[in-house]
Amino acid sequence: MLRTRCGFVASQKVGGAVKRNRAKRLLREAVRARQSSLAPGWDLVFAARKPLADASLSQAQTAVDQLLKRANVVNL
């Protein structure tokens, strides 16, 4: 069975190493919560933006949910 793979990137525009790593951790956790509902066979890349470095997990989860619905890769 094909599995959906996810990649996470954050450029230096997001901030220093600590902020970049925090932004990627938030994205990973938000996607991990939705992993079971992702359509199989996709390769997704999530690029962190500057506001994400200071966001909460619930804000990141909301943003990821909106992106996944917009990309039509969620099986609901």
Helices and strands as residue ranges (DSSP letters): E 5-10, G 12-14, H 17-34, G 35-37, E 43-48, G 50-54, H 57-71
